[in-house]
Amino acid sequence: MANAIEPEKYPLLWSVLAAKKRDLQGIYMLKDAASIFDTSTRTIQEWIRDGKLPARELPGRGQFLSADLEQFLRSSVRKAHPPEDNDDSTNENAPGETRRPRSERRRQGK
């Protein structure tokens, strides 16, 4: 039987599932979500409690629809950090010198 759920509706979820060689489903349980996101069921419960992942009361032990997991993936994009302040008054290097990466400055105790 062909998969009744259209992958085009859930492109992020579909790509994650394809990488794990899993099929799209209509309903997912807590343990399914943990497996999909390579985390523990406790972490999934924390995401639900924190409002990061919506949960539902579905038949059986299902808690998530494909749309819920797709929305979670869409909202999980990391925001870019603003560039570091390059104010010369705080630069420890002499004028014209290139600023060393922060990791190198830490190793040298600066």
N, C-alpha and C positions, 0 to 999 in steps of 0.2 A: 504494500500500500504506500502511496506517495505521502510525503510529509505534508500535512494539512496546513502547517504554519509556514507562511511565506518569509524566507530569509531576507527579502528586500525590506521588510518592515522593521527588522531588527538587525541592521548590519554590524553593529559593534558586538552584540551578543553572539551573532552567527560566526563572526571571525574568531572570537575567543573559543567558542565551542568547536569550530573546525580545527583549530590548533590542538585541541585536546581529543580530537576524533570522537566527538559526541554530537548527537542530533539535537535540534531544537525541540523543545517540549512545550506543552501548553501550560503546565503547572510544575513548579519546582518546590522541593522540600528544603528545609534548613540545611541538611547535609549535602544536597545538590549544590546549593549556593556556595557552601564552604569549599566543595571540590572545584567548582568553576573558578573561584577567585583564589585558590591555593591558600586557604586560611582555615582557621578552626571554626567550629560551630559557635564557640563562645564569642569570637570576633564578630561573626554575623549577628549574633544577639546584641552585641554592643552597638553595631551600626544601626540596628533597628531602634534600640533605646535612644541613641543619639539623633535619630531622625535622618540618618544618611541613606538608609535603605527602607523603603516602605514595606510593610508586611500586611498580609490579608488573612482572613479566616476563610479558607477554601475547603472544599470537600477532602476528606481524608486528613492527611497531615501536610497538605500543600500550603505554602505561605506566600509564594511569589508567582506572578505571571511573567511571561517573557517581556512584556512591556515594562514591568517593574525593574527587571535586571538591565534592560536596555537603557532606561532612564538613569539608573545608578551609574552605568558606564559613561553616559553622556555628561553627567555632572561630576565625574571624577577627574576631569582634565585639570592638570596642575597649572596654576597661575604663574606667569613669569615673574621673577623677582626683579625689582628695580635695580639699575646698575649701581655699583658702589659709588659713593661720593668721592670724587677725585680732586677735592679741594687741595691745592698746593700747600696751604698753611698746615695741613695735617700730614703731608707726605714726608716720610722719614728720609727720603733719598734727596741727594743734592739735585739742583736744577739740571735737567737734561738726562738724568739717570732714569732707567726704566724701573718701575715699581715691581718688586718681587712678589710672587704669589703669596697669599696669606699663609698657606701651609709651610712655606719656607721661612717666613718671618717667625712663626711659632716655634719651629725647630731651633732657631737661633736665639730664642728668648726675647724677641722684640715685639 
